[in-house]
Amino acid sequence: MKKNILTIGLLSLALYSSAQDVNKLIKEDDVRKVINTLAADDMQGRATFTPGIEKAAKFIESEFKKAGLEPLAGNADYRQNFKMTRVAPVNSKATIDGVSIPAENIVIQSGTALNWNNDTTVAIKHIAAGQNMIAEYRTIRRSAKKAIIIVDPSLEATFRQLQQALGHGTTSLKTPTATGPQLVFVLGAFPNAKNLTVSSEIKTDMLPLFNVAGMIKGKTKPDEYVIFSGHYDHLGIIKPMEGDSIANGADDDASGTTAVITLAHYFKKLNNNARSIIFVAFTAEEIGEYGSAYFATQVDPIKVSAMFNIEMIGKASKFGQNSAIITGYERSDFGPILQKNLEGTAFKFYPDPYKEQNLFYRSDNASLARVGVPAHTISTDQIDIDKLYHTVKDEVGSLDVANITATIRAIALSSKTIVAGTDTPTRIPPASLER
């Protein structure tokens, strides 16, 4: 019994020492400085392909340099450069039963030019008042090769959201082909539509993109990797609300990117990681998780032991202070390992309670999970009631910086055995990724 008491005492002392270290090395004032910079108005909302995201990237690079990270193998600096193809329909026109549709009421999703004239292969679909337009869109996108979708005028607000998402064209890591879906959305009342014509041309651009990534080589297991990630892009300049048009994205996801930067400083100061640690700020998450999709092609997934993706940790979770959720909790033993490392602390990780939101697929962890990596997102956002999500009101003033700091400290502590190479979460079978 004396031996057991001694063992418990030593474990408690070790845990206390770790907690002291993490509190000393991860300070709330430092967290506040980073997130204030990333979510400032002069970043212009960090939209992909804008000067604002370039400014954000330079700031993240400067922090990685301060921390003493080295570039990923094969990269000259912290930028992981790649290109995307953007295909945008232009000069779009449509008529239904002889009625010309105003250009502002047409949205086209297609990788090729269209020239439909009563084409019998085109399905005519209707989204009626009261239906969930986004859900119907997803269903049609999966089932129809060519379709014109007539949207009831009562759904104009959602139609405009879709227009904002698709209006600048389709972006892809590959050049879109004629095999992709060709969908034309029309806002209007045409219950008995029969005769239709649609035409549009296509403009194709090659656009440069870049993740920002650095690493600390492992001391004894350098060919095994642990990833800490967040996305640094957001929506940019959007429709004004009360005179403000900058979607600062303080919670989404300056908070996660702040965590990545803070953890980079923390682990470099500890300098005792057995496994190599990669810290990466992904681009283009908001337009389709393209930064992480590219990153997933540049690493050997078998060598990646775990991925901690951090998304929206700016406010207390539905379970209260000192708590966070893990998406895909049931898909591996990632969560139980993290919780084991937090024994004796007040912090607790919970399974994702928002299954209907498909959060596991809506962040950058999905790109790595698809190739088998135990990749999960840690979040505290109450997504079902978050009225600031994707609005100009997502500003630093709406956040609880103490909550961000506590969550970063918990991630640092909970990851210790994975970083040390003594725990490895079970891999995620590809079959388990069926939605």
C-alpha positions in Angstrom: 0.0 0.0 0.0 2.9 2.3 0.8 4.3 1.6 -2.6 1.0 2.5 -4.2 0.7 5.7 -2.2 4.2 6.6 -3.3 3.4 6.0 -6.9 0.2 8.1 -6.8 2.2 10.8 -5.1 4.8 10.8 -7.8 2.2 10.9 -10.5 0.4 13.8 -8.8 3.7 15.6 -8.5 4.5 15.1 -12.2 1.0 16.3 -13.2 1.4 19.3 -11.0 4.8 20.1 -12.5 3.4 19.7 -16.1 0.5 22.0 -15.2 2.9 24.6 -13.8 5.0 24.4 -16.9 2.1 24.9 -19.2 0.7 27.8 -17.2 4.1 29.5 -17.2 4.7 28.9 -20.9 1.3 29.6 -22.3 0.2 33.0 -21.1 -3.1 34.7 -21.7 -1.5 38.0 -22.6 0.5 36.3 -25.4 -2.7 34.6 -26.7 -4.5 37.9 -26.7 -1.8 39.6 -28.8 -1.8 37.0 -31.4 -5.5 36.8 -31.9 -5.9 40.6 -31.8 -3.4 40.7 -34.8 -5.0 37.9 -36.8 -8.6 39.2 -36.4 -7.8 42.9 -36.8 -9.6 45.0 -39.5 -6.4 45.5 -41.5 -6.4 41.7 -42.3 -9.7 42.5 -44.2 -11.3 39.2 -43.1 -8.5 37.0 -44.6 -10.4 35.8 -47.6 -8.7 33.5 -50.0 -7.0 35.2 -52.9 -6.9 38.6 -51.3 -4.2 40.9 -49.9 -5.6 40.3 -46.4 -4.7 36.6 -46.4 -1.2 37.5 -47.6 -0.8 39.8 -44.7 -2.0 37.1 -42.3 0.4 34.6 -43.8 3.3 36.9 -43.3 2.4 37.4 -39.6 2.1 33.6 -39.1 5.5 33.1 -40.8 7.0 35.7 -38.5 5.7 33.8 -35.4 7.0 30.5 -36.7 10.4 32.1 -37.2 10.3 33.6 -33.7 9.4 30.2 -32.3 12.4 28.6 -34.1 10.5 26.2 -36.4 12.2 24.8 -39.5 10.4 24.5 -42.9 9.0 21.2 -43.9 11.3 18.9 -45.9 11.5 20.1 -49.5 10.3 23.7 -48.8 12.6 26.6 -48.9 10.5 28.5 -46.3 7.3 28.2 -44.3 5.1 28.4 -47.4 3.7 25.3 -48.9 2.8 26.6 -52.3 0.3 25.0 -54.7 -2.1 26.1 -57.4 -5.8 25.8 -57.9 -8.0 26.1 -61.0 -10.9 28.5 -60.7 -13.6 28.0 -63.4 -16.2 30.7 -63.5 -19.3 30.9 -65.7 -19.6 34.3 -67.4 -22.2 36.0 -69.6 -24.8 33.7 -68.3 -28.4 33.8 -69.7 -31.5 31.8 -69.2 -35.1 31.8 -70.3 -38.0 29.7 -69.0 -41.1 29.4 -71.2 -40.0 32.5 -73.1 -39.4 34.6 -70.0 -35.9 36.1 -69.7 -34.4 35.6 -66.3 -32.5 38.6 -64.8 -28.8 37.9 -64.5 -28.9 38.5 -60.7 -31.4 35.6 -60.4 -29.2 33.0 -62.1 -26.4 30.9 -60.4 -24.5 28.4 -62.4 -22.3 25.6 -61.1 -20.4 24.0 -64.1 -16.9 23.4 -65.2 -17.7 23.7 -68.8 -19.7 26.1 -71.1 -23.4 25.6 -71.4 -25.7 25.8 -74.4 -29.0 24.2 -73.6 -32.0 24.7 -75.8 -34.8 22.5 -74.7 -32.3 19.8 -74.0 -34.2 16.7 -72.9 -31.3 15.4 -70.8 -31.7 18.4 -68.5 -33.8 17.6 -65.4 -36.1 20.3 -64.1 -36.2 20.4 -60.3 -38.2 22.6 -58.0 -37.3 23.8 -54.4 -40.5 24.9 -52.9 -41.4 27.3 -50.1 -40.6 25.7 -46.7 -38.0 23.3 -48.0 -34.4 23.2 -46.8 -32.7 24.7 -49.9 -29.2 23.6 -48.9 -30.2 20.1 -48.1 -32.1 19.9 -51.5 -29.1 21.3 -53.3 -26.8 18.6 -51.8 -29.3 15.9 -52.9 -29.6 17.2 -56.4 -25.8 17.7 -56.7 -25.3 14.0 -55.9 -28.0 12.7 -58.1 -28.2 14.9 -61.2 -25.7 15.3 -64.0 -27.5 18.2 -65.6 -30.4 20.1 -64.0 -32.1 23.5 -63.8 -33.3 24.1 -60.3 -36.2 26.6 -59.9 -36.1 28.2 -56.4 -39.2 29.6 -54.9 -38.9 33.4 -54.3 -39.6 32.9 -50.6 -36.2 31.3 -50.3 -34.4 34.3 -51.7 -32.2 34.7 -48.6 -30.8 31.2 -48.9 -30.5 31.6 -52.7 -28.3 34.7 -52.1 -26.1 32.7 -49.8 -25.6 30.1 -52.4 -24.9 32.8 -55.0 -22.2 34.2 -52.7 -20.7 30.7 -52.4 -20.8 29.8 -56.1 -20.9 33.2 -57.7 -17.1 33.5 -58.1 -16.9 30.1 -59.8 -15.7 26.6 -58.8 -12.3 26.1 -57.4 -10.5 22.7 -57.6 -7.1 21.2 -57.2 -7.8 19.6 -60.6 -9.1 21.1 -63.7 -12.9 20.6 -63.8 -14.1 18.4 -66.6 -17.3 17.8 -68.5 -18.0 14.8 -66.2 -18.8 17.2 -63.3 -22.4 18.3 -62.5 -23.9 21.1 -64.5 -26.5 22.9 -62.3 -28.4 26.1 -63.0 -30.3 27.7 -60.2 -33.0 30.2 -61.1 -34.9 32.3 -58.5 -38.5 32.7 -59.6 -42.0 31.2 -59.8 -42.3 28.8 -62.7 -44.4 25.9 -61.4 -45.1 24.4 -64.8 -41.8 25.1 -66.5 -41.3 23.2 -69.8 -39.3 25.1 -72.3 -35.9 26.4 -71.3 -32.7 27.8 -72.7 -29.4 28.4 -70.9 -26.1 29.7 -72.2 -22.9 30.6 -70.5 -19.2 30.9 -71.3 -16.4 29.8 -69.0 -13.4 31.8 -67.7 -10.5 29.7 -66.3 -7.8 31.0 -64.0 -4.8 29.4 -62.3 -4.6 30.8 -58.8 -1.6 30.5 -56.4 -2.3 29.4 -52.8 -0.2 28.5 -49.8 -0.4 26.8 -46.5 2.0 28.1 -43.8 3.8 25.2 -42.1 6.8 24.6 -39.9 8.1 21.8 -37.8 10.2 20.7 -34.8 12.1 17.5 -35.6 11.6 14.6 -33.2 14.5 13.6 -30.9 14.1 9.8 -31.1 11.2 9.2 -33.6 11.8 11.9 -36.3 10.0 9.9 -39.0 6.7 9.8 -37.0 4.6 13.0 -37.0 2.0 14.8 -34.9 0.1 17.6 -36.6 -1.4 20.7 -34.9 -3.5 22.7 -37.4 -6.1 25.4 -37.9 -7.2 27.4 -40.9 -6.2 31.0 -41.3 -8.6 32.0 -44.1 -12.1 33.5 -43.6 -14.8 35.2 -45.6 -13.2 38.6 -46.2 -15.5 41.6 -47.1 -19.2 40.6 -47.0 -22.6 42.3 -47.0 -22.5 45.2 -44.5 -24.3 44.9 -41.2 -24.7 48.1 -39.1 -22.0 49.8 -41.2 -19.4 47.0 -40.8 -18.5 44.8 -43.8 -15.4 43.0 -42.5 -15.9 39.4 -41.5 -13.0 39.3 -39.1 -13.3 35.6 -38.3 -12.0 36.0 -34.8 -13.4 32.7 -33.6 -13.5 31.1 -37.1 -10.6 30.5 -37.1 -8.2 33.0 -35.8 -8.7 31.3 -32.5 -7.5 27.9 -33.9 -4.6 29.5 -35.7 -3.7 31.3 -32.5 -3.6 28.0 -30.8 -1.3 26.6 -33.4 1.1 29.5 -33.1 1.0 29.3 -29.3 1.6 25.5 -29.3 4.6 26.0 -31.7 6.2 28.4 -29.1 5.4 26.0 -26.3 6.8 22.8 -27.7 9.9 24.5 -29.0 10.6 25.8 -25.5 10.1 22.3 -24.1 12.3 20.9 -26.9 11.8 17.3 -25.7 9.4 15.9 -28.3 10.2 12.3 -29.4 8.0 12.5 -32.5 8.4 15.3 -35.1 5.7 18.0 -34.7 4.2 19.8 -37.7 2.4 23.1 -37.1 0.3 24.2 -40.1 -2.1 27.0 -40.9 -4.3 25.9 -43.8 -5.7 28.1 -46.5 -8.9 27.9 -48.4 -10.9 25.9 -45.8 -13.9 28.2 -46.2 -14.2 27.4 -50.0 -13.7 23.7 -49.7 -10.9 22.6 -47.4 -8.4 22.8 -50.3 -5.4 23.7 -48.2 -5.6 20.6 -46.1 -6.6 18.5 -49.2 -3.3 19.5 -50.8 -1.4 19.0 -47.6 -2.7 15.4 -47.4 -1.0 14.6 -50.7 2.3 15.8 -49.4 2.7 13.6 -46.3 2.9 9.9 -45.9 -0.3 9.2 -43.9 1.2 6.0 -42.3 3.8 8.2 -40.7 1.3 10.6 -39.2 0.4 9.4 -35.7 -2.3 12.0 -35.0 -3.8 15.3 -36.1 -5.1 17.9 -33.6 -7.2 20.3 -35.8 -8.3 23.3 -33.8 -11.4 25.2 -34.8 -13.4 27.8 -33.0 -12.3 27.7 -29.3 -13.3 31.3 -28.5 -16.2 30.7 -26.1 -17.2 28.2 -23.5 -18.7 25.0 -24.8 -22.2 23.7 -24.0 -20.7 21.7 -21.2 -19.3 24.9 -19.5 -15.9 26.2 -18.7 -12.9 23.8 -19.0 -14.4 21.7 -21.7 -14.3 21.1 -25.4 -15.7 18.7 -27.9 -13.9 16.3 -30.3 -15.5 15.5 -33.6 -15.5 11.9 -34.7 -14.8 10.9 -31.1 -16.1 7.3 -31.7 -13.8 6.8 -34.7 -10.6 6.2 -32.8 -9.3 6.2 -29.2 -7.8 9.7 -29.7 -10.3 11.2 -27.2 -9.7 8.7 -24.4 -5.9 9.2 -24.7 -6.3 12.9 -24.4 -8.6 12.6 -21.4 -6.2 10.1 -19.7 -3.4 12.8 -20.0 -5.7 15.3 -18.2 -6.4 13.2 -15.2 -6.3 15.4 -12.1 -7.2 18.5 -14.0 -10.6 20.2 -14.3 -10.7 20.0 -18.1 -12.8 17.4 -20.0 -13.2 16.5 -23.6 -16.7 15.4 -24.8 -17.9 13.6 -27.9 -19.4 15.9 -30.5 -23.0 16.5 -29.5 -24.0 18.1 -32.9 -24.1 15.0 -35.1 -26.7 16.5 -37.4 -24.2 19.3 -38.3 -21.7 16.8 -39.8 -18.8 18.7 -38.2 -16.4 15.9 -38.7 -16.5 16.6 -42.4 -16.7 20.4 -42.2 -13.1 21.1 -41.1 -9.6 20.3 -42.2 -9.3 17.1 -40.2 -11.5 15.4 -42.8 -8.7 15.6 -45.5 -6.3 13.6 -43.3 -8.9 11.3 -41.9 -9.8 10.3 -45.5 -6.3 8.7 -45.8 -6.6 6.9 -42.5 -4.9 9.4 -40.0 -6.5 9.7 -36.5 -7.5 13.2 -37.3 -10.0 15.1 -35.2 -11.2 18.6 -34.6 -11.2 20.1 -31.2 -13.8 22.9 -30.7 -15.8 24.7 -28.1 -18.3 26.4 -30.4 -22.0 25.9 -29.7 -22.7 25.7 -33.5 -26.4 25.2 -33.1 -27.0 28.6 -31.4 -24.0 30.6 -32.6 -25.5 33.7 -34.1 -22.1 35.3 -34.9 -20.9 32.5 -37.1 -20.0 33.7 -40.6 -21.1 37.3 -39.7 -19.2 40.6 -39.3 -19.9 40.3 -35.6 -17.3 37.5 -35.1 -14.8 39.9 -33.6 -12.3 39.6 -30.8 -14.6 41.5 -28.5 -17.1 38.7 -28.6 -14.6 36.1 -27.4 -13.5 34.8 -24.0 -9.7 34.9 -24.3 -9.4 33.1 -21.0 -11.3 30.2 -22.5 -9.0 30.1 -25.5 -6.0 30.0 -23.2 -7.4 27.3 -21.1 -8.2 25.2 -24.1 -4.7 25.6 -25.6 -3.2 24.6 -22.3 -5.5 21.5 -22.2 -4.4 20.5 -25.7 -0.8 20.9 -24.8 -1.1 18.7 -21.7 -3.5 16.2 -23.3 -1.1 15.6 -26.3 1.9 14.8 -24.2 2.0 11.0 -24.6 1.3 11.2 -28.3 4.1 13.8 -28.8 6.3 11.6 -26.6 5.7 8.6 -28.8 4.2 6.4 -26.0 0.6 6.6 -27.2 -0.6 6.2 -30.8 -4.4 6.6 -31.5 -6.0 3.8 -33.6 -6.1 4.6 -37.3 -9.4 5.6 -38.9 -10.6 3.0 -41.5 -11.6 4.6 -44.8 -14.9 2.8 -44.7 -15.8 4.7 -41.5 -15.8 7.9 -43.5 -19.1 7.2 -45.2 -21.4 10.0 -44.3 
